[in-house]
């Protein structure tokens, strides 16, 4: 995989990372995903890093509660987008979940 590879989800450009990445202490949106048989990325779970002192990638990815289930459903990578504005992060998360309907996201679904 190319270093610094980017993937577009809706209008947002995400960086592609392997699961064992050493994460920074910045906030953002992430997608646990894998490639389908047509070599297209498929979202398994979409989340945001949260708020407060643990609202960053390093804290959120450490022992993430959806990681193992996402892997069992085909997730091989994590796509991440840095965004420090918590309100914008939450809006982006909701928009992405509503559009892609990942199997491990139950909240924010239309209908």
Secondary structure, DSSP 8 states (H G I E B T S, - for coil): --TT-EEEETTEEEEEEETT----S--EEEEEEEE-TTS-EEEEEEEE--SGGG-SHHHHHTT-TTHHHHHHTT--EEEEEE---HHHHHHHHHHHHHHH--TT--TT---
